[in-house]
Every structure is written in C-alpha cells, then in structure tokens.
Amino acid sequence: MSEAVLRDACDQLGLQATTGRIDKLLILKDFFKFYARSMNLTGRTDDAALDSHIVEALQVVALAQQLQIGAGRWLDVGSGGGFPGLVLAAWLEVRLVLIEPRAKRASGLELALAKIGRQDAQVLRGRVENGKWRPIEGGSLEPGFDAASARAVFSPERWLEEARPWVRPGGVVCLHLGAGETPEGVRVVGRVDGERWAAVGVENVPRGTLPSG
C-alpha cells in the first residue's frame, strides 16, 4: 500500500492521516510482508490482501473515532494475524490488550508492537471462552474494558455473549458484519460500512437487562 493510497483510504473514512500514523501503518505492512509466513500471522501477503486487511481494520479505527473512544481500555480477542489489533495500536492511544493463544503468533504481535513503539500494549496468551479467562502462560485479564473487538473468531451472536463480562456496562462491543447487515435485539451506537464489511458498535448491557434507547 503506497502512502498516497493509504491517505486516500483514510480520507474516505474521515480519519486524520498524520505522518506518524501513516508511518506506523507502513511499518506494519512491511512487517507482515517479512514475518507473516514464518510467524504464521496471515496466509496471504500480496499487496491486495494486506491492503484489504489494513483498510478493514481502519474501519474499526473510524468507528472508535465516531464513538469518541480515543483513550480508555480496549480488548482485542483472537488477535492472531494482527487485524484489527495492531492497526488500533498504530492509530489510537488506548490501553490495549491483545489476546492470542498461539505462542508463535503472540511473539509476532509483541515484535510488531515494538516496531511501532507500542511496547505499552499487552499481549496475553490464552482464550476468552464461555465468559471465563483461560490463561496459557499466566497473566490475569481484568474486566471493565471500554471497548472490545474480535475479528473472525466468533459468530456475532457468540461474540456479544463472550464480550459481555469483560466490557463495562455502556461500553462498546465491535462486531464485524457484512456491509449493510444490522444485528437484531441490540442497541447499535455506531457503524462504519466499507465495500465488503461493516464495523458495527453495539452497546454492552448486563445480562437480563434491556438495551437503552
């Protein structure tokens, strides 16, 4: 992805593409090209595939901007190949926790975070499963996140259930849906549609209560 193409994508999403942010995204793309196969991060490393992944992750950044989530705590579950977690780290000043069970991929995430100067972001090996934190290498997961995302890990319905214990009441659960799709029975607080996918923000509510509005 050339800088010009990246800036154009940011313009279309209403994102302010500062030089520092653009540089970090370009560093990430080079990282994927060099390490993706050896660290089992993602299958395809051609420009078209990586560009698509980055732009789709930027939709989540645009959703965060729309909902004014510029700080606070953000949980990304099943961070694996780095999308959207690493792109969130490159763009937002949130306190980020990335969850990944596989050792090789977790190491890759830590290396990528170091390359963009986000060693403050935390990578935990383990799984979020049936409302429980199941660590692999120790490390606790504390609830109360302001937002949470999980791409290609759970169905949207399952992800809403899995995220509920970890996101504070009134916080945002980010769903990845087909463009134009709308979840039922929840309060949608924001969405950013792309050509193929939509980043949809849903208000987190405690079990047994109705969504506000």
ZIPE-V888370 format. One record per backbone hydrogen bond with DSSP energy under -1.0 kcal/mol. CO is the residue of the C=O (numbers start at 1). NH is the residue of the N-H. E is the energy in kcal/mol with one decimal. If there is no record, write none. Layout:
# ZIPE-V888370
CO	NH	E
CO	NH	E
This chain:
# ZIPE-V888370
2	6	-2.4
3	7	-2.6
4	8	-2.0
5	9	-2.2
6	10	-2.2
7	11	-2.4
8	12	-2.2
9	13	-1.4
10	15	-3.0
11	14	-1.2
16	18	-1.5
18	22	-2.6
19	23	-2.7
20	24	-1.8
21	25	-2.1
22	26	-2.3
23	27	-2.2
24	28	-2.2
25	29	-2.1
26	30	-2.2
27	31	-2.3
28	32	-2.6
29	33	-2.2
30	34	-1.9
31	35	-3.1
32	36	-2.0
35	39	-2.5
36	41	-2.8
46	50	-2.4
47	51	-2.9
48	52	-2.0
49	53	-2.2
50	54	-2.6
51	55	-2.5
52	56	-2.3
53	57	-2.1
54	58	-2.1
55	59	-1.0
57	61	-1.5
58	62	-2.6
59	63	-2.0
60	64	-2.4
61	65	-2.3
62	66	-2.5
63	67	-2.1
64	69	-3.3
65	68	-1.2
68	70	-1.0
72	95	-3.3
73	146	-1.7
73	147	-1.3
74	97	-2.4
75	149	-2.6
76	99	-2.8
79	82	-4.1
82	86	-2.1
84	88	-2.6
85	89	-2.1
86	90	-1.8
87	91	-1.3
88	92	-3.0
94	96	-1.0
95	74	-2.5
96	122	-2.6
97	76	-2.7
98	124	-3.0
99	79	-2.6
102	106	-2.5
103	107	-2.4
104	108	-1.9
105	109	-2.4
106	110	-2.1
107	111	-2.2
108	112	-2.5
109	113	-2.5
110	114	-1.9
111	115	-1.9
112	116	-1.3
113	118	-3.3
114	117	-1.3
118	121	-1.7
122	98	-3.4
124	100	-2.5
125	136	-2.5
125	137	-1.1
127	134	-3.0
129	132	-1.8
132	129	-2.6
134	127	-1.9
145	168	-2.7
146	172	-2.3
147	75	-2.4
148	174	-3.2
149	77	-2.7
155	159	-2.8
156	160	-2.0
157	161	-1.4
158	162	-2.8
159	163	-2.7
160	164	-1.2
163	166	-1.6
163	167	-1.6
166	145	-2.9
168	171	-2.6
171	204	-2.9
172	148	-1.6
173	202	-2.3
175	200	-2.7
177	198	-3.2
178	181	-2.5
187	203	-2.6
190	201	-3.2
192	199	-2.5
196	179	-2.2
197	194	-3.0
198	177	-2.4
199	192	-2.3
200	175	-3.3
201	189	-2.6
201	190	-1.1
202	173	-2.8
204	170	-3.1
206	209	-1.7
